[in-house]
Amino acid sequence: MDPATVKLAGAPVATQGRGTPMTSVADLNRDGRLDLLLHFRTQDLQLTPASTEAVLKGKTFSGQLIRGTDSIRLVP
């Protein structure tokens, strides 16, 4: 996945320094496959107190669209 194209609930991947996306790669769930970890700034998420779902959208480096959703519960 191309981190420059990813948005979670309308928020882009957080950046550091000269606009470098905040990402890392590791086997987070210990299934033997590398996972892409992306960081987002909570204040950039376009969610309301009534939101019950968050959508992640992006593209692979070859241009394939990716979309995922999951249920959420916001805690003040």
GITACOR-V50282 format. One record per residue. N is the residue number from 1. OMEGA is omega in whole degrees, 0 to 359 (999 if undefined). BURIAL is b if it has 9 or more other ideal C-beta (glycine too) atoms within 8 Angstrom, else e. Layout:
BEGIN
N/OMEGA/BURIAL  N/OMEGA/BURIAL
END
This chain:
BEGIN
1/179/b  2/183/b  3/180/b  4/182/e  5/188/e  6/173/b  7/175/b  8/183/b  9/177/b  10/182/e  11/176/b  12/175/e  13/178/b  14/180/b  15/177/b  16/176/e  17/182/e  18/178/e  19/179/e  20/179/e  21/179/b  22/182/b  23/170/b  24/180/e  25/180/e  26/175/e  27/187/b  28/182/e  29/175/e  30/177/e  31/180/e  32/179/e  33/178/e  34/178/e  35/176/b  36/179/b  37/180/b  38/179/b  39/178/e  40/176/b  41/184/e  42/182/e  43/179/e  44/180/b  45/180/b  46/181/e  47/175/e  48/177/e  49/180/e  50/182/e  51/179/b  52/182/e  53/174/e  54/182/b  55/174/b  56/179/b  57/177/e  58/179/b  59/171/b  60/178/b  61/178/e  62/175/e  63/179/e  64/179/e  65/177/e  66/179/b  67/177/e  68/178/e  69/173/e  70/178/e  71/181/e  72/171/b  73/180/e  74/179/e  75/182/e  76/999/e
END
